């Protein structure tokens, strides 16, 4: 036989799991958006020597 307290605790645990899942999905979306923005903008990346090397942008007109 389940008591009212057991039902309450199970409900609270289920709510915590639900909120954790929502937060995990939010964090995943934030990481995905950041990766897409980085890919779109073409932020500099590190080379093997540790120096920064800008990415080539297709269709960009060189300065000068």
C-alpha positions in Angstrom: 0.0 0.0 0.0 1.4 3.4 -0.9 1.1 6.3 1.4 0.3 9.9 0.6 3.9 10.7 1.5 5.2 8.1 -1.0 3.0 9.5 -3.8 4.1 13.1 -3.0 7.8 12.1 -3.1 7.3 10.2 -6.4 5.6 13.3 -7.8 8.4 15.6 -6.7 11.0 13.3 -8.1 9.1 13.2 -11.4 8.9 17.0 -11.5 12.7 17.3 -10.8 13.4 14.9 -13.7 11.1 16.8 -16.0 12.8 20.1 -15.1 16.3 18.5 -15.5 15.3 17.3 -19.0 14.0 20.8 -19.9 17.3 22.3 -18.7 19.4 19.7 -20.6 17.5 20.4 -23.8 18.0 24.2 -23.3 21.8 23.7 -22.8 21.9 21.4 -25.9 20.1 24.1 -28.0 22.5 26.8 -26.7 25.5 24.7 -27.6 24.0 24.0 -31.1 23.3 27.6 -31.7 26.8 28.6 -30.7 28.3 26.0 -33.0 26.1 27.2 -35.9 27.1 30.8 -35.2 30.8 29.9 -35.2 30.4 28.0 -38.4 28.5 30.9 -40.0 30.8 33.7 -38.8 34.0 31.7 -39.4 35.8 32.6 -36.2 39.6 32.1 -36.2 40.8 28.7 -35.2 44.1 27.5 -33.7 46.7 25.9 -36.0 49.2 23.3 -34.9 51.7 26.0 -34.1 49.2 27.6 -31.7 48.8 30.7 -33.8 45.4 32.0 -35.0 44.7 31.6 -38.6 41.6 33.3 -40.1 39.3 31.1 -42.2 38.9 31.7 -45.9 35.5 33.1 -46.8 34.0 32.1 -50.1 33.0 35.0 -52.3 34.7 37.6 -50.1 36.6 40.4 -51.9 40.1 40.9 -50.7 40.9 44.3 -49.3 42.8 46.9 -51.3 
